[in-house]
Amino acid sequence: MRAVVDNDILSKGASYRLLPHLVTCEVGDGERIGILGAARFVVAKKISKARLRNGPEAAVAQFTEFIAQAEVLEPTEAEQQFAAQLELAAQKQALNFHGGESQLCAIVLTREVPLFLTGDKQAIAAMEQMLDVEQTLVGLRGRLRCMEQLVFTLLGRSEPGSVRTAICDEPDVDKSLSTCFSCAAAQANDESIIAGLESYIGDVRRQAERLFGA
């Protein structure tokens, strides 16, 4: 298995109709992708309830097609205990780190999965702070990829205009991406889009310097 993908990436990627492209541009075609078993229900329900401007049907269809090819992950007892340990550490520090992210984190570290694709910036920041009491988390260094990084990589391999259209067609899905792509304006130049993405990526890195490295 090359990567695990969290519910946030699954939901937003499908809502933009970009999910397979976002993942494969980082992971590679034909590589095995892991998702939590609960994602099949949680993400589909979230997309269906979202107020997508183009309606949820196509997004749900893309999500369903994508996960049909994914590897469904169920944490082992040891991984569940590890996840609970991480959640307890987060609670003690009043950090926002929910069960889905903790389970994926435990799976990545236990099974030595190369990549952890997560759209949850609060979880990334929480894992950075938890390093002080959970040294095992240092094993995530170099494995994390946030949503903006995936979009940045996709831009380098696609027609920028088509990516902007997909994101700006659903400007309410992710406010930071809508800002990067200047969705409130009629047009945007490639340089400003790249600069915006780099700014957000830099902010994530600053909040998790030990996990991302210099």
C-alpha positions in Angstrom: 0.0 0.0 0.0 1.5 3.3 -1.1 -0.7 5.8 0.7 -3.7 6.3 3.0 -6.2 9.0 2.4 -8.3 10.7 5.0 -12.0 11.6 4.7 -11.3 15.3 4.2 -9.3 14.7 1.0 -11.9 12.1 -0.2 -14.8 14.5 0.4 -13.2 17.7 -1.1 -11.5 15.9 -4.0 -14.8 14.2 -5.0 -16.7 17.5 -4.6 -14.3 19.1 -7.1 -14.6 16.0 -9.3 -10.8 15.8 -9.0 -10.4 13.0 -6.5 -8.5 10.4 -8.6 -6.3 13.0 -10.2 -5.3 14.6 -6.8 -4.4 11.2 -5.4 -2.6 9.6 -8.4 -0.6 12.8 -9.1 1.1 12.3 -5.8 0.9 8.5 -5.4 1.2 7.3 -9.0 -1.1 5.3 -11.3 -1.9 1.8 -10.2 -0.6 2.2 -6.7 -2.7 0.8 -3.8 -4.6 3.4 -1.8 -6.0 2.8 1.7 -9.1 4.3 3.2 -10.9 3.6 6.5 -13.9 1.3 6.2 -16.2 3.9 7.7 -15.3 6.4 4.9 -17.7 4.6 2.6 -20.6 5.8 4.6 -19.3 8.9 6.3 -18.0 10.6 3.2 -20.9 9.7 0.9 -23.3 11.1 3.5 -21.2 14.3 3.9 -21.1 14.9 0.1 -24.8 14.2 -0.2 -25.6 16.8 2.5 -23.2 19.4 1.2 -24.7 22.4 -0.8 -22.7 21.8 -3.9 -23.6 24.2 -6.7 -23.6 21.4 -9.3 -25.4 19.0 -7.0 -23.9 16.0 -5.2 -24.7 13.2 -7.7 -21.6 13.4 -9.8 -19.4 13.9 -6.7 -20.9 10.8 -5.0 -20.5 8.8 -8.2 -16.8 9.7 -8.5 -16.2 8.9 -4.8 -18.0 5.6 -5.1 -15.9 4.7 -8.2 -12.7 5.7 -6.5 -13.2 3.7 -3.3 -14.2 0.6 -5.3 -10.6 0.5 -6.3 -9.2 1.3 -2.8 -8.1 -1.0 0.0 -10.5 -0.8 2.9 -8.6 -0.5 6.1 -9.8 -1.8 9.5 -7.4 -1.1 12.4 -6.1 -4.1 14.3 -6.5 -4.3 18.1 -3.0 -3.0 18.5 -3.6 -0.1 16.1 -6.8 0.8 17.9 -4.9 0.9 21.2 -2.2 3.1 19.6 -4.9 5.4 18.2 -6.6 5.6 21.6 -3.2 6.5 23.1 -2.8 9.3 20.6 -6.3 10.6 21.2 -5.6 10.7 25.0 -2.4 12.6 24.5 -4.3 15.1 22.4 -7.1 15.5 24.9 -4.5 16.2 27.7 -3.2 19.1 25.6 -6.7 20.2 24.4 -5.8 19.5 20.8 -8.2 18.8 18.0 -7.4 15.3 16.9 -10.3 13.0 16.1 -10.7 9.3 15.8 -10.3 9.0 12.0 -7.0 10.8 11.9 -5.7 8.9 14.9 -6.5 5.5 13.3 -4.9 6.5 10.0 -1.9 7.7 11.9 -1.6 4.4 13.8 -1.9 2.5 10.5 0.7 4.6 8.7 3.2 4.1 11.5 2.5 0.4 12.3 2.3 -0.7 8.6 5.0 1.7 7.4 2.8 3.2 4.7 4.9 5.8 2.7 2.3 8.5 2.4 -0.4 10.0 4.6 -2.7 12.3 2.6 -4.7 14.5 5.0 -6.8 17.7 4.5 -7.1 18.2 8.3 -4.7 21.0 9.1 -5.7 21.0 12.8 -4.7 17.3 13.0 -1.3 18.1 11.4 -0.7 20.9 14.0 -1.9 18.6 16.8 0.5 15.8 15.7 3.4 18.3 15.7 2.6 19.4 19.3 2.1 15.8 20.4 5.7 15.0 19.4 6.8 16.3 22.8 5.0 13.3 24.5 4.7 10.8 21.6 8.1 10.4 20.0 6.8 7.7 17.8 5.1 10.4 15.7 8.5 11.4 14.4 8.0 8.5 12.0 5.5 10.6 10.1 8.3 13.0 9.0 8.3 13.2 5.2 5.1 11.2 4.8 2.5 13.9 5.3 0.8 15.7 2.3 -1.8 18.4 2.8 -4.6 19.3 0.4 -2.7 22.3 -1.0 0.3 20.2 -1.8 -1.8 17.8 -3.8 -3.4 20.6 -5.7 0.1 22.2 -6.3 1.4 18.9 -7.7 -1.7 18.5 -9.9 -1.2 22.0 -11.3 2.2 21.0 -12.6 0.7 18.0 -14.4 -2.6 19.5 -15.7 -4.0 22.5 -17.6 -4.1 25.1 -14.8 -7.3 26.5 -16.3 -9.1 23.2 -15.9 -8.1 22.9 -12.3 -9.2 26.4 -11.5 -12.6 25.8 -13.2 -13.1 22.6 -11.1 -12.3 24.5 -7.8 -14.2 27.7 -8.6 -17.3 25.8 -9.7 -17.6 24.8 -6.1 -16.1 27.8 -4.2 -17.6 26.8 -0.9 -15.9 23.5 -0.5 -12.5 24.9 0.7 -12.1 28.6 1.4 -8.3 28.6 1.2 -8.3 27.0 -2.2 -11.0 29.4 -3.4 -8.8 32.3 -2.3 -5.7 30.8 -3.9 -7.5 30.5 -7.3 -9.1 33.9 -7.0 -12.6 32.4 -7.5 -14.2 35.8 -6.7 -12.5 37.2 -9.8 -13.3 36.6 -13.4 -9.7 35.5 -14.1 -6.5 34.7 -12.3 -2.9 34.3 -13.6 -0.9 31.2 -12.9 1.8 33.1 -10.9 -0.7 34.4 -8.4 -2.3 30.9 -8.0 1.1 29.3 -7.4 2.1 32.0 -5.0 -1.1 31.5 -3.0 -0.7 27.8 -2.8 3.0 28.2 -1.7 1.9 30.6 1.0 -0.7 28.1 2.5 1.8 25.2 2.2 4.4 27.3 3.9 2.0 28.1 6.7 1.3 24.4 7.3 5.0 23.7 7.3 5.6 26.4 9.9 2.9 24.9 12.1 4.5 21.4 11.8 8.2 22.2 11.4 9.5 19.0 12.9 7.1 16.7 11.0 7.7 18.4 7.6 11.4 19.4 8.2 13.0 22.6 7.1 
